[in-house]
């Protein structure tokens, strides 16, 4: 009897030991594994995608035909790709925005006329206040839609820049990441050669582009350039009141620009070179499109909020902010 009880006790202990070893994962652990697998799967799908393959092949061809070191190849390719893709979209988006701004100047006269017609309808047809408001709002929307169709400037078209710039940024970042990690085929001779050239294709304080920028020069430069772009846009609309949504978006991008500093300090410096080059191009692009001469040249209509001397305006603001001027911004 005692031996039987001892055997059962040993069996129970073995069973409990087996259960503790083969325990079911906790829900939190399952979610963490699922998240990791999702991120890895996303990056794998992106790095093997056709757009990334085309961009990666373009980078290799530019490097081979130009004979430039990899850091210069990244800068050159960034300027070429953005000139071909984002610059035309930025011009088109600005043209649409300017047309919409000019349409708003036509609305007060139409609104005044519609108010008179609504008042006439209330007197003649005895419309209730609710019905009159409904008819008035419908008429205003109809007139606005007619103006939008007339000038072919639907507000949704202003987002075309984002639909071009963001995918380009993602695809080129993924293509450069592929070069660093020998993707999509690590056994490829071309991938191994590109990786070897990246290790010696840097400049100055970052001779190895596959390593991070330990000096933090490029990450900090990236943050400052992005903040400069945001501040430039704020100063360019300084004479126009900013809405609540616009203020929230501006502050969000400021926080995002600062957050990119630690993120860029943890990635290979070749990615930092690309991000800094892309942001620099964006800053120059904004300055270029601010010029009235350039705007007329590319067909952007003149608007009431357009600055006639934008560069003098910016210079005066910067001088005043730095305390070097007389504290008075020139009105243009």
Secondary structure, 3 states (H helix, E strand, C coil): CHHHHHHHHHHHHHHHHHHHHCCCCCHHHHHHHHHHHHHHHHHHHHHCCHHHHHHHHHHHHHHHHHCCCHHHHHHHHHHHHHHHCHHHHHHHHHHHHHHHHHHHHHHHHHHHHHHHHHHHHHHHHCCCHHHHHHHHHHHHHHHHHHHHHHHCCCHHHHHHHHHHHHHHHHHHHHHHHHHHCCCCCCCCHHHHHHHHHHHCCCECCECCCCCCCCCCHHHHHHHHHHHHHHHHHHHHCCCCCCCHHHHHHHHHHHHHHHHHHHHHCCCCHHHHHHHHHHHHHHHHHHHHHCCHHHHHHCCCCCCCCCCCCHHHHHHHHHHHHCCCCCCCCCCC
